[in-house]
Amino acid sequence: MCSAKCGPGLRERKKLRTREAIVDAALDLFERKGFEATTVEDIAAAADVSPRTFFRYFETKFDVVLAKNVENGEGLGELIAARPAGETPLEAVRQVIQAQLAGLVESDDVALRELKVVMGTPELRTKALDHFHEHQTELLEVIAARLGVSEDALPAHILAGVIGTSLWAVVDRWVAGGAHPEQLTPMIDEAFEMLAQGFDSCCAALVDGAAGGSDRPA
């Protein structure tokens, strides 16, 4: 008898192919016609499915254009939490982000195409930024845990907010500059080096304070 190791069954593979066809058709239309000018009916026709089938996979056009990047963003908190305990929160986040984005750029053309469409469309940029901030809570939780402070502690909120804003700025400038793969890692390094100059000493003070029974630096 076939076990789970045999992989997805025929039905699952068919669903996956249909989903990929919808995403690919949507991106092609967004790149050629623009997001606003493309309708769900256009996408369905290009993917050779009905609008009803489209809505079985996605609620809106916006969900299509972020499909791959949402998948790639899942589980970041767990990856950061699993980094060596001796790393500062900044270094832990930096290592995870570097690995995730490097993998995306090198192996996932669909995710990169999605990113270019999003960053080049004002309406999508606004929605994507809102979605980006939804992950701030996950980042806050793991940073507070690494610092050994409460999730209500102001420094944890500030650090999570600054990291999130900095990552958005890096992606924005990277895409605006042509999204050349070889430029992304140096840009992330530059951003985190700038942050480290101001935050590493503060984080060390927080850890010392937590060890002494306080969640605030002296």
N, C-alpha and C positions, 0 to 999 in steps of 0.2 A: 504493500500500500504506500502511495506517495505521501511523504510528510510535508511539513511547512517549508522544508528546505528546497522543495522542488520549484519554489517560486510561485508567482501569481498564476491563477488559472486562466482559461480562455476568456471568460467574461471580464475578468479584471484587466487583462491585457488589451482587450477591445476598448474598454472604458478609458484606459490610459492613452491609447492611440487617438481616440476621439477628443479627449481633453487637449492633447498636444496639438492636434490639428486645429482646434479652435484658437489656441494661443498663438500658433504660428500664423494663421490667417489674420487674426486681429492685429498682430504686430506689423505684418506686411501692409495692411491697410492704414494703420496709424502712421507708419513711416511715409507712405505715399500720399495719403489724403489729409492726414492730421486727425487727431483724436476727436475733435468736435464734429468734423464732417463725416465721421464714420458711425453708422448705426448698427444696432444689434442685428438687424436684418441683413446688412452688408456682410457682417462677420459670419453669420450663419450660412449665407449663400456661398461665400468663399471657402468655408470649411466643409461644404456639402452636407450640412445638417439643417434641421428645422430650427426656427427660433425657440420652439418649445424645448428642443434638445439642448440648445445653448443654456437655457435657464435651469436645466438640471445640473449643470456644472458650475455656472457662475450667476450671481445675482445681478451684476451690473458690468458695464464695460470697464469700470475702474478695477473690479476684482480680477479681470483678465490681465490687465496691464501690470499688475503687481504679483501675479501668481507665483512666479519663480522666486522673486526676491522675498516674499513672505515665507516661502519654504526655507530659504537659506538663512533667514533670520531666527528660525525657531531653535530653542535650546541654547541660546548664547549664555544665559544665566548659569546653566549647569556647567558649561564648558569653562566659564570664568571661575566658578566655585571650585572646579577640579584642578586648577593651576596650583603649583607649589605654594605652600603656606608662607614661605619666606619672601615671595614677591609682593611688592606694593600693589594696591588696587590698580594704579595706573599701568604698571607693567603687566599685570595679569590681563587686563582688558586689551592692552596693546597686542599682546601675543595672540590672543584669540581672534581679534579683529584682523590682524595681519594674515593669519592662516585662513580665515573664512573668506576674506575678500580676494586674497591671492588665488584660492581655489576657484572662486566664482569667475574671476577674470580669465584664468587660464583654461577653464574647461566648460564654462556654461555661457555659450553665445546668446541663448535666449534671455537669461537674466540680465546680461549686459545691454541687449537691445531694449528690454523693458526699462532699464534705468535711464537710457538715453531719451526714450519717449517721455518718461515721467518728468525728467529734469528740463526738458525742452517745451513742456506744456504748462502754462501758468496755473490752470485749474488743477492739474494733476500734482504739481509741486505742492500746492496748499494742502491737498488731501493726503499726499504722501508724508508731509511734515507732521500732520495730525497723527497719522498712523505710526510714524517714527516715535513720536512722544508717548504713544501708548506703551511702548517697550521700556519707557523710562522707569516704571515701577520695578520691573525685573532687574534693571541695572542698579537701581537704588538698593534693593534687597541684598544683592550679592556684595555690593560695595560696603554697606553697613556691616554685613557679616564678616567681611575680611578686616574691617577696622575694629571689630569688636564693640560696636556702638549700637544704640537703638536706631531703628529705621526713622524715628522722629528727629534724630540729631541733625542740626542744621548743617554741619560740615559734610555729612553723607549726602544730603540733598544738593548742596552746592557742587560737590565733586561729580555726582551723577549728571547734574544739569550741564556742567561745563564739558564733560566728556561727550555727552550726546550732541550738544551744539557744535563742538569741534569736529566730530565725525561727519555731521551734516555738511559743514563748511568744506571739509576735505572732498567729500563726494561731489558737491556742487562745483567746486573749482576744477576738480579732475575731469568731470564730464564737460564743463565749459571749455577746457583746454584740449579737447579732442578724445578724452578717455583712452590715452595710450597706456597699455598695461605696465610698461616699465616705469611709468611715473607714479603709480599709485603707492607703492611701498615707501619710497622716499618722502612722499607727502604725508603719509601717516606717521612716519618716524619724526618728521619735522614738527608736526602738531603735538605729538606726545612729549617730545623733548621740551617744547615750550611750556606745556602744562607741568611737566616734572619739575621745572625750575621753581615753580611757585607752590606746588602741592606736596612734594615728597616730604619736606620738613614738617609740614602741617600734619600729614598722615602719621609720621613717626611720633609726633607729640600726642596724637589721638590714641595710638596704640599704647603708649606709655601711660596715658591717663586711664585708659580702660583697664590696664593691668593693675592700676592702683585703685580700681573701684569707681572710676568716674568715666562718663561718656563725653566729657568735654576736655579740651586741652587746657593745661594750666595757664 
